[in-house]
């Protein structure tokens, strides 16, 4: 794991971020004391299509005409 001083990191921040995005872990040190590790953020897992299949039930009343008083509320 490469270690950089905070001053060097400020000077090369864009390059260090690019390296971290590529999967490299970067350590920042205050003097010779390591204080921070820059690591890539874990990607969000992709949403699986059909995950709720069979878990949601829609009854036949869903397709029935709404009463007039409820229809007016949607206008």
N, C-alpha and C positions, 0 to 999 in steps of 0.2 A: 504494500500500500504506500503510494507516494505521499510524502508529508511536505506541506508548504507553510511558510509563515503567513500570518494574516496580511501583512504588507504585500507579499508576493501574490497572494490570492486576490487581493483587490486589483492588482495590476493585470492579472491574467484570468479574471473571473469567467469571462465568456468561454475561454478554452477549457477551464476546469469543469464548467457545467457541461460542456459538450462531451468531455471524457466521462463524466458521471452518467450522462444519458446513455453512453455506449456500454455502461455496465461496470465501470471502474469505480472503486471506492477511493475517495480523496480525503486525507486528514489535514486539518488546519491546526496550526500550533501557535500559541502565544509564547514567543521565545522558543524554548525547547520542549515546552509542556503541551502535548496534544490536548485540544479542547473541543474540537468539532469534527464530525465525519460527514462528508457529503456523499450521499448514495442516491441512486435513481429511485424514483417513486415507482412502486409496484403498479403495473397496469390494472385497470379495473377488469374483472372477468366479463366476458361477453354474455349478454342476456340470451338465455336459451329459449327459442321459439317453442311454444306449446307447453310451457312449464305449468300452466294452470289448467291444462286440459283435464276435464272430468271433475274439477274442483268447484266450478261455478255452475249452478243450475238456474235456468230461466224457465219459469212456469208459463203455461199457456195464457195466463192473464196479462202477461207482458205485451202480447200482440193485440189485445182487445182495445177498442176505442176508448179514449179518456172521456170522462163526463164533461159536459160543457163548462161547468165552473172551473175545472182544472185546466181546460184548454185556454180559457181566458187569462189565466195566470201566466201562460207562456207567450202571450202577445206583447 
